[in-house]
Amino acid sequence: MLSQTRAPETSSSAHDRVYRGLRTRIMHGEISPGQSLTLRGIGAEYGVSMTPARESIRRLVAEGALTLTSSGRVLTPELSNDRIEELAALRALIEVELASRALPRAHMALIDRLQMINNHVAERVAQRDPVGYIAANLEFHRTLYLRAQAPAMLAMAETVWLQLGPTMRALYGKLRRTEPPQYHRLILAALKAGDEPGLRLAVRSDVTQGLRHLTS
C-alpha cells in the first residue's frame, strides 16, 4: 500500500523538478534561440523517464517557452521583431504597474536589498557572464515586484520573461555590456524619493530600451 501511495508523488515530483529546471534555464538564457531539445536528452540530463520529460515540454510549450513544430521537433523560439515589440510592450504595461504598486511598501530594507542585488548585476557584467547577468537582473525586478502583493500580475510578468529568455541572451551578446543597466540606478533613486512618476519612467525605460536594439 505504501508503494502505491508514493508512486504518484514520485512521478509528480520528477515532473516538477524537470519543469522547474528547464524553466529556469530558458528564463535565464542558458538555451539559445532556435536550439533543439529532445525527450531522450532531457531524460538523460535529469535522470527521469520519458513521461516527466514529455509532460514538462508540453507545459513549457503551453507557456510559450518552447515551440513544437509540425514535424514534432521541440525548439526554443526565435522571435520575430513584431513578437519582440509585443513582449516589450507587455513588460512596460505589467512591470510599470507592479513597480507603482510596490512603491508604498518600498522601505529602506527593500532598497538596501535591491542595491545589493544590483551590485551582483555589476559583478556578472564585469565577469562577462550573460546567464548570471540575466538571473541577477530578473532577481532585481522580482524582488521589487513582490512588494506589489499582486501575484497574478507577477505571474504574467514571469511568463513574459520566460518567453524572452533565449532572446535576452542574444541581446546580451549584441550589446556587449561593460556596466550594469543605468536605469537600475534611476529606479533606486525614485524609490528613495518616493517619486512615482520617476519610478514608472525608469522601469518602462529599463524593460524596453535594450529590446529595441534587437528590432532596429
LOLUM-253891 format. One line per 5 residues: number of its first residue (from 0); their letters; for each residue y, z, x of N, C-alpha, C. Coordinates in Angstrom, 2 decimals. Example, Ala and Ser with C-alpha at 12.3 -4.5 7.8 and 13.67 -1.06 7.14 Angstrom:
residues 2
0	AS	-5.69/7.80/13.19/-4.50/7.80/12.30/-3.30/7.80/13.20 | -2.25/7.08/12.85/-1.06/7.14/13.67/0.03/7.87/12.90
//
This chain:
residues 216
0	MLSQT	-1.21/0.00/0.83/0.00/0.00/0.00/1.26/0.00/0.86 | 1.22/0.77/1.99/2.40/0.84/2.83/2.74/-0.52/3.41 | 1.71/-1.26/3.88/1.98/-2.56/4.47/2.53/-3.54/3.43 | 2.06/-3.42/2.16/2.54/-4.30/1.12/4.01/-4.04/0.80 | 4.43/-2.78/0.86/5.83/-2.47/0.55/6.75/-2.81/1.71
5	RAPET	6.23/-2.79/2.92/7.09/-3.05/4.07/7.26/-4.54/4.35 | 6.28/-5.35/3.92/6.34/-6.77/4.26/7.62/-7.46/3.80 | 8.05/-7.27/2.54/9.30/-7.92/2.12/10.51/-7.46/2.93 | 10.52/-6.17/3.31/11.64/-5.66/4.09/11.66/-6.31/5.47 | 10.48/-6.50/6.05/10.39/-7.13/7.36/10.87/-8.57/7.29
10	SSSAH	10.46/-9.31/6.27/10.88/-10.69/6.11/12.38/-10.77/5.87 | 12.89/-9.89/5.03/14.32/-9.86/4.75/15.12/-9.50/5.99 | 14.60/-8.55/6.75/15.28/-8.13/7.98/15.33/-9.26/8.99 | 14.22/-10.02/9.10/14.19/-11.14/10.04/15.20/-12.21/9.63 | 15.23/-12.50/8.34/16.19/-13.50/7.85/17.61/-13.05/8.12
15	DRVYR	17.91/-11.78/7.84/19.26/-11.26/8.03/19.66/-11.29/9.51 | 18.72/-10.96/10.38/19.01/-10.95/11.82/19.32/-12.36/12.32 | 18.52/-13.33/11.90/18.75/-14.72/12.32/20.06/-15.24/11.74 | 20.28/-14.98/10.47/21.51/-15.45/9.82/22.74/-14.89/10.50 | 22.75/-13.58/10.73/23.93/-12.96/11.33/24.12/-13.42/12.77
20	GLRTR	23.01/-13.59/13.49/23.12/-14.07/14.86/23.69/-15.47/14.94 | 23.17/-16.38/14.12/23.68/-17.76/14.11/25.12/-17.81/13.60 | 25.40/-17.01/12.58/26.74/-16.99/12.00/27.77/-16.58/13.06 | 27.45/-15.54/13.82/28.37/-15.07/14.86/28.56/-16.13/15.94 | 27.46/-16.75/16.35/27.55/-17.78/17.40/28.40/-18.96/16.95
25	IMHGE	28.23/-19.37/15.70/29.01/-20.50/15.19/30.48/-20.11/15.07 | 30.76/-18.94/14.50/32.13/-18.49/14.30/32.88/-18.34/15.62 | 32.19/-17.91/16.66/32.82/-17.68/17.95/32.82/-18.92/18.84 | 32.34/-20.04/18.33/32.41/-21.28/19.08/31.37/-21.43/20.16 | 30.27/-20.69/20.07/29.22/-20.83/21.07/28.47/-22.16/20.93
30	ISPGQ	28.54/-22.75/19.74/27.86/-24.01/19.48/28.91/-25.09/19.28 | 28.79/-26.18/20.01/29.81/-27.23/19.99/29.73/-28.06/18.71 | 30.84/-28.73/18.33/30.81/-29.60/17.15/29.78/-30.72/17.31 | 29.02/-30.98/16.26/28.03/-32.06/16.28/26.73/-31.71/16.97 | 26.56/-30.45/17.37/25.32/-30.06/18.05/24.19/-29.90/17.04
35	SLTLR	23.02/-30.40/17.40/21.86/-30.37/16.50/21.08/-29.07/16.69 | 20.60/-28.51/15.58/19.76/-27.33/15.59/18.43/-27.67/14.94 | 17.36/-27.05/15.42/16.05/-27.28/14.84/15.42/-25.97/14.40 | 14.56/-26.02/13.40/13.86/-24.82/12.96/13.00/-24.26/14.09 | 12.35/-25.15/14.81/11.49/-24.69/15.90/12.30/-23.98/16.98
40	GIGAE	13.46/-24.56/17.30/14.30/-23.95/18.33/14.85/-22.60/17.89 | 15.30/-22.51/16.64/15.81/-21.24/16.12/14.71/-20.20/16.07 | 13.52/-20.62/15.60/12.40/-19.69/15.53/12.04/-19.14/16.89 | 12.03/-20.02/17.90/11.69/-19.58/19.25/12.77/-18.67/19.83 | 14.03/-18.99/19.57/15.13/-18.20/20.12/15.15/-16.78/19.56
45	YGVSM	14.87/-16.66/18.26/14.95/-15.35/17.61/13.58/-14.70/17.40 | 12.53/-15.38/17.81/11.19/-14.80/17.69/10.76/-14.60/16.26 | 11.02/-15.59/15.40/10.66/-15.49/13.99/9.88/-16.73/13.57 | 9.29/-16.66/12.38/8.58/-17.80/11.83/9.57/-18.80/11.25 | 9.03/-19.91/10.76/9.88/-20.96/10.20/10.65/-20.49/8.96
50	TPARE	10.05/-19.59/8.17/10.67/-19.21/6.90/12.02/-18.53/7.09 | 12.16/-17.49/7.92/13.51/-16.90/8.12/14.49/-17.90/8.72 | 13.99/-18.76/9.62/14.88/-19.77/10.22/15.38/-20.73/9.15 | 14.49/-21.18/8.28/14.86/-22.12/7.21/15.83/-21.47/6.22 | 15.57/-20.22/5.84/16.45/-19.53/4.90/17.84/-19.33/5.49
55	SIRRL	17.91/-19.01/6.76/19.21/-18.81/7.42/20.00/-20.10/7.45 | 19.32/-21.21/7.77/20.00/-22.51/7.82/20.52/-22.89/6.44 | 19.69/-22.69/5.41/20.14/-23.01/4.05/21.39/-22.22/3.68 | 21.41/-20.97/4.06/22.56/-20.12/3.74/23.81/-20.60/4.48 | 23.66/-20.98/5.73/24.80/-21.43/6.53/25.27/-22.81/6.09
60	VAEGA	24.37/-23.65/5.64/24.76/-24.95/5.07/25.60/-24.72/3.82 | 25.17/-23.78/2.98/25.91/-23.48/1.75/27.31/-22.96/2.05 | 27.49/-22.30/3.19/28.81/-21.75/3.57/29.66/-22.77/4.31 | 29.11/-23.96/4.57/29.88/-24.98/5.27/29.87/-24.83/6.77 | 29.05/-23.90/7.30/28.99/-23.69/8.74/28.10/-24.71/9.43
65	LTLTS	27.14/-25.28/8.69/26.23/-26.31/9.19/26.21/-27.46/8.20 | 25.83/-28.62/8.69/25.72/-29.82/7.87/24.28/-30.30/7.88 | 23.75/-30.63/6.72/22.40/-31.18/6.59/22.53/-32.66/6.27 | 22.03/-33.52/7.18/22.15/-34.96/6.97/21.06/-35.46/6.03 | 21.21/-36.70/5.58/20.22/-37.29/4.67/18.86/-37.43/5.33
70	SGRVL	18.85/-37.49/6.66/17.57/-37.60/7.38/16.95/-36.24/7.67 | 17.65/-35.15/7.28/17.11/-33.82/7.47/17.57/-33.12/8.74 | 18.44/-33.75/9.53/18.96/-33.12/10.73/19.99/-32.06/10.35 | 20.02/-30.99/11.13/20.97/-29.91/10.91/21.96/-29.90/12.08 | 23.25/-30.01/11.77/24.28/-30.11/12.79/25.42/-29.16/12.51
75	TPELS	26.12/-28.77/13.56/27.42/-28.14/13.36/28.41/-29.25/13.00 | 29.32/-29.00/12.07/30.17/-30.09/11.57/31.20/-30.56/12.60 | 31.45/-31.87/12.58/32.56/-32.46/13.32/33.64/-32.76/12.28 | 34.69/-31.96/12.29/35.67/-32.00/11.22/36.65/-33.16/11.38 | 36.95/-33.82/10.28/37.98/-34.85/10.27/39.36/-34.19/10.33
80	NDRIE	40.37/-34.99/10.65/41.74/-34.47/10.67/42.14/-33.89/9.32 | 41.75/-34.58/8.25/42.08/-34.10/6.90/41.43/-32.74/6.64 | 40.20/-32.59/7.08/39.49/-31.32/6.86/40.12/-30.20/7.68 | 40.51/-30.50/8.92/41.17/-29.51/9.76/42.49/-29.06/9.12 | 43.25/-30.02/8.62/44.52/-29.68/7.97/44.30/-28.84/6.72
85	ELAAL	43.23/-29.15/5.98/42.93/-28.37/4.78/42.58/-26.93/5.13 | 41.75/-26.75/6.15/41.34/-25.40/6.55/42.51/-24.63/7.16 | 43.38/-25.33/7.89/44.58/-24.68/8.43/45.48/-24.21/7.29 | 45.60/-25.01/6.24/46.41/-24.62/5.09/45.80/-23.41/4.39 | 44.49/-23.37/4.30/43.82/-22.21/3.71/44.07/-20.96/4.53
90	RALIE	43.98/-21.10/5.86/44.26/-19.94/6.72/45.68/-19.43/6.47 | 46.62/-20.36/6.38/48.02/-19.96/6.17/48.18/-19.22/4.84 | 47.55/-19.70/3.81/47.68/-19.06/2.50/47.02/-17.69/2.47 | 45.76/-17.64/2.91/44.97/-16.41/2.78/45.43/-15.35/3.77 | 45.62/-15.73/5.01/45.88/-14.74/6.05/47.31/-14.20/5.99
95	VELAS	48.24/-15.02/5.57/49.60/-14.52/5.37/49.61/-13.45/4.29 | 48.86/-13.70/3.21/48.79/-12.73/2.13/48.08/-11.45/2.58 | 47.02/-11.58/3.35/46.32/-10.41/3.87/47.23/-9.57/4.76 | 47.97/-10.23/5.64/48.88/-9.51/6.54/49.95/-8.78/5.74 | 50.49/-9.45/4.72/51.53/-8.85/3.89/51.01/-7.60/3.18
100	RALPR	49.78/-7.67/2.69/49.20/-6.52/2.01/48.85/-5.39/2.98 | 48.59/-5.76/4.24/48.25/-4.75/5.24/49.49/-4.00/5.75 | 50.66/-4.62/5.67/51.87/-4.06/6.27/52.17/-2.63/5.84 | 52.07/-2.28/4.54/52.40/-0.90/4.17/51.46/0.15/4.79 | 50.29/-0.29/5.25/49.33/0.64/5.85/49.24/0.47/7.37
105	AHMAL	50.19/-0.26/7.93/50.17/-0.54/9.37/50.85/0.59/10.13 | 50.14/1.70/10.31/50.68/2.83/11.04/50.53/2.60/12.55 | 51.09/3.47/13.34/51.12/3.26/14.79/49.72/3.20/15.39 | 48.78/3.93/14.82/47.41/3.89/15.35/46.85/2.47/15.25 | 47.13/1.79/14.15/46.67/0.41/14.00/47.39/-0.50/14.98
110	IDRLQ	48.68/-0.34/15.12/49.44/-1.19/16.03/48.96/-1.00/17.46 | 48.67/0.24/17.84/48.13/0.51/19.18/46.78/-0.17/19.36 | 45.95/-0.12/18.33/44.64/-0.77/18.38/44.79/-2.28/18.53 | 45.71/-2.85/17.79/45.94/-4.29/17.88/46.46/-4.68/19.27 | 47.31/-3.84/19.84/47.82/-4.12/21.18/46.68/-4.09/22.20
115	MINNH	45.76/-3.16/22.04/44.61/-3.08/22.95/43.73/-4.32/22.81 | 43.50/-4.76/21.58/42.70/-5.97/21.37/43.41/-7.18/21.97 | 44.73/-7.23/21.82/45.48/-8.35/22.38/45.40/-8.36/23.90 | 45.29/-7.19/24.51/45.07/-7.12/25.95/43.72/-7.74/26.31 | 42.71/-7.51/25.46/41.40/-8.12/25.68/41.49/-9.64/25.54
120	VAERV	42.30/-10.10/24.59/42.52/-11.54/24.42/43.07/-12.12/25.73 | 44.07/-11.44/26.29/44.69/-11.91/27.54/43.66/-11.94/28.67 | 42.79/-10.95/28.72/41.76/-10.93/29.76/40.81/-12.11/29.63 | 40.42/-12.42/28.40/39.50/-13.54/28.20/40.17/-14.86/28.56 | 41.45/-14.98/28.29/42.18/-16.19/28.68/42.22/-16.31/30.19
125	AQRDP	42.54/-15.20/30.86/42.60/-15.22/32.32/41.26/-15.57/32.94 | 40.17/-15.16/32.28/38.83/-15.45/32.77/38.33/-16.82/32.34 | 39.15/-17.53/31.58/38.78/-18.85/31.04/37.45/-18.78/30.30 | 37.37/-17.80/29.42/36.16/-17.54/28.63/36.45/-17.92/27.17 | 36.13/-19.15/26.76/36.51/-19.58/25.41/35.83/-18.80/24.30
130	VGYIA	34.55/-18.49/24.46/33.84/-17.74/23.42/34.39/-16.32/23.31 | 34.63/-15.68/24.44/35.21/-14.35/24.44/36.61/-14.35/23.87 | 37.37/-15.41/24.16/38.73/-15.54/23.63/38.69/-15.65/22.11 | 37.85/-16.52/21.58/37.79/-16.71/20.13/37.35/-15.42/19.45 | 36.34/-14.74/20.03/35.85/-13.49/19.45/36.94/-12.43/19.42
135	ANLEF	37.67/-12.28/20.53/38.73/-11.27/20.59/39.89/-11.63/19.67 | 40.21/-12.93/19.59/41.28/-13.38/18.71/40.96/-13.08/17.24 | 39.72/-13.35/16.84/39.32/-13.07/15.46/39.28/-11.56/15.20 | 38.90/-10.79/16.22/38.91/-9.33/16.06/40.33/-8.83/15.82 | 41.30/-9.42/16.50/42.71/-9.05/16.29/43.09/-9.25/14.82
140	HRTLY	42.77/-10.43/14.30/43.13/-10.72/12.91/42.34/-9.87/11.93 | 41.05/-9.73/12.15/40.22/-8.96/11.22/40.66/-7.50/11.17 | 41.01/-6.93/12.32/41.44/-5.53/12.37/42.69/-5.31/11.53 | 43.62/-6.25/11.61/44.82/-6.16/10.78/44.49/-6.33/9.30 | 43.68/-7.33/8.99/43.44/-7.67/7.59/42.59/-6.63/6.87
145	LRAQA	41.80/-5.87/7.61/41.01/-4.81/6.96/41.92/-3.80/6.26 | 43.15/-3.63/6.79/44.09/-2.69/6.18/44.65/-3.20/4.86 | 44.42/-4.47/4.56/44.90/-5.01/3.29/44.09/-4.48/2.11 | 42.87/-3.99/2.41/41.97/-3.49/1.37/41.76/-4.55/0.28 | 41.46/-5.77/0.75/41.21/-6.91/-0.15/39.94/-7.61/0.34
150	PAMLA	38.77/-7.01/0.08/37.53/-7.53/0.67/37.17/-8.95/0.25 | 37.46/-9.33/-0.98/37.15/-10.69/-1.42/38.00/-11.71/-0.66 | 39.27/-11.38/-0.46/40.17/-12.27/0.25/39.76/-12.37/1.73 | 39.36/-11.24/2.32/38.92/-11.25/3.71/37.64/-12.07/3.87 | 36.74/-11.97/2.91/35.50/-12.76/2.95/35.83/-14.25/2.93
155	MAETV	36.84/-14.64/2.15/37.25/-16.04/2.11/37.81/-16.47/3.47 | 38.59/-15.61/4.09/39.14/-15.93/5.41/38.01/-16.10/6.43 | 37.01/-15.24/6.37/35.90/-15.33/7.33/35.08/-16.60/7.12 | 34.97/-17.06/5.88/34.27/-18.32/5.63/35.03/-19.48/6.28 | 36.35/-19.45/6.21/37.15/-20.49/6.88/36.97/-20.40/8.38
160	WLQLG	36.99/-19.19/8.95/36.76/-19.03/10.39/35.40/-19.61/10.78 | 34.41/-19.36/9.94/33.06/-19.84/10.22/33.02/-21.36/10.27 | 33.68/-22.01/9.32/33.68/-23.47/9.29/34.47/-24.05/10.47 | 35.43/-23.29/10.98/36.28/-23.77/12.07/35.74/-23.41/13.46 | 34.71/-22.57/13.54/34.27/-22.04/14.83/34.06/-23.09/15.92
165	PTMRA	33.18/-24.08/15.70/32.98/-25.10/16.74/34.26/-25.87/17.06 | 35.06/-26.13/16.05/36.32/-26.85/16.25/37.29/-26.03/17.09 | 37.30/-24.70/16.88/38.16/-23.84/17.70/37.76/-23.90/19.17 | 36.47/-24.03/19.43/36.01/-24.18/20.81/36.58/-25.47/21.41 | 36.54/-26.55/20.63/37.09/-27.81/21.11/38.60/-27.69/21.33
170	LYGKL	39.27/-26.96/20.45/40.71/-26.76/20.58/41.04/-26.00/21.86 | 40.25/-24.98/22.16/40.48/-24.19/23.38/40.44/-25.10/24.60 | 39.44/-26.00/24.64/39.32/-26.91/25.77/40.50/-27.85/25.87 | 41.06/-28.24/24.74/42.19/-29.17/24.75/43.47/-28.49/25.19 | 43.67/-27.25/24.74/44.91/-26.54/25.06/44.93/-26.01/26.49
175	RRTEP	43.74/-25.71/27.03/43.64/-25.13/28.38/44.57/-23.92/28.52 | 44.37/-22.95/27.68/45.24/-21.78/27.64/45.29/-21.05/28.98 | 46.49/-20.58/29.31/46.66/-19.74/30.50/47.27/-18.39/30.14 | 47.63/-18.22/28.87/48.18/-16.95/28.42/47.81/-16.74/26.95 | 47.82/-15.50/26.47/47.42/-15.23/25.08/48.41/-15.83/24.10
180	PQYHR	48.02/-15.98/22.84/48.91/-16.59/21.84/50.24/-15.85/21.74 | 51.33/-16.58/21.83/52.66/-15.95/21.78/52.92/-15.29/20.44 | 52.31/-15.81/19.37/52.60/-15.28/18.05/52.00/-13.90/17.83 | 51.01/-13.51/18.63/50.48/-12.15/18.51/51.57/-11.13/18.82 | 52.39/-11.44/19.81/53.49/-10.52/20.16/54.48/-10.42/19.00
185	LILAA	54.72/-11.54/18.33/55.63/-11.52/17.19/55.03/-10.77/16.01 | 53.72/-10.89/15.83/53.04/-10.12/14.78/53.18/-8.63/15.04 | 52.94/-8.22/16.28/53.06/-6.81/16.64/54.48/-6.31/16.45 | 55.46/-7.11/16.85/56.87/-6.71/16.70/57.23/-6.55/15.23 | 56.76/-7.48/14.39/57.06/-7.41/12.96/56.41/-6.19/12.32
190	LKAGD	55.19/-5.87/12.75/54.52/-4.68/12.22/55.30/-3.41/12.59 | 55.75/-3.34/13.83/56.50/-2.16/14.27/57.81/-2.01/13.50 | 58.43/-3.14/13.18/59.73/-3.12/12.50/59.59/-3.05/10.98 | 58.36/-3.18/10.47/58.18/-3.24/9.03/58.81/-4.48/8.43 | 58.83/-5.56/9.19/59.52/-6.80/8.81/58.53/-7.75/8.14
195	EPGLR	58.47/-7.72/6.80/57.50/-8.56/6.09/57.78/-10.05/6.25 | 59.02/-10.54/6.07/59.25/-11.98/6.28/58.89/-12.43/7.70 | 59.23/-11.60/8.69/58.89/-11.93/10.07/57.39/-11.94/10.30 | 56.69/-11.01/9.66/55.24/-10.95/9.79/54.59/-12.17/9.16 | 55.03/-12.54/7.98/54.46/-13.70/7.30/54.67/-14.97/8.12
200	LAVRS	55.85/-15.12/8.69/56.14/-16.30/9.51/55.29/-16.32/10.78 | 55.15/-15.15/11.43/54.38/-15.08/12.67/52.91/-15.39/12.43 | 52.35/-14.84/11.36/50.93/-15.10/11.05/50.73/-16.56/10.69 | 51.61/-17.11/9.86/51.48/-18.52/9.48/51.54/-19.42/10.71 | 52.46/-19.15/11.60/52.58/-19.95/12.82/51.34/-19.80/13.69
205	DVTQG	50.85/-18.59/13.82/49.71/-18.31/14.69/48.45/-19.05/14.24 | 48.23/-19.11/12.93/46.97/-19.67/12.44/47.05/-21.18/12.22 | 48.23/-21.79/12.35/48.35/-23.22/12.13/48.78/-24.01/13.34 | 49.57/-23.43/14.24/50.16/-24.20/15.34/49.10/-24.83/16.22 | 48.08/-24.04/16.62/47.06/-24.57/17.52/46.29/-25.71/16.90
210	LRHLT	45.91/-25.56/15.64/45.11/-26.58/14.99/45.84/-27.91/14.89 | 47.17/-27.86/14.87/47.94/-29.10/14.79/47.72/-29.99/16.02 | 47.37/-29.37/17.16/47.11/-30.15/18.36/45.88/-31.04/18.20 | 44.96/-30.66/17.33/43.75/-31.44/17.12/43.97/-32.63/16.21 | 45.02/-32.58/15.40/45.26/-33.67/14.45/46.42/-34.56/14.88
215	S	47.04/-34.23/16.00/48.19/-35.03/16.46/47.74/-36.19/17.35
//
